[in-house]
Amino acid sequence: MSQFTLSEQSNQTEEELKKPNRYIGGDGLEVFDIINSFGLDYYEGNVLKYLLRYKKKGGLTDLKKARVYLDYMIAGYME
């Protein structure tokens, strides 16, 4: 088994790994900044993350992931 560093395994720069374009809006605002600013918990943050990135990365899969977290939140709210 060969050993590679993360940068050797990927063509992405360190900056792209830290700040992927799929998490940055047109005005430079990052999803994680919104999550932190609003004090969202894990589930809320994931709903937002998947919803905001689906056009740039996962498409329908990301929308389904958002729904999983949202359904979990709804179920907990209804109890």
Secondary structure by P-SEA (a helix, b strand, c coil): ccccccccccccccccccccccccccccccaaaaaaaacccaaaaaaaaaaaccccccaaaaaaaaaaaaaaaaaaaac
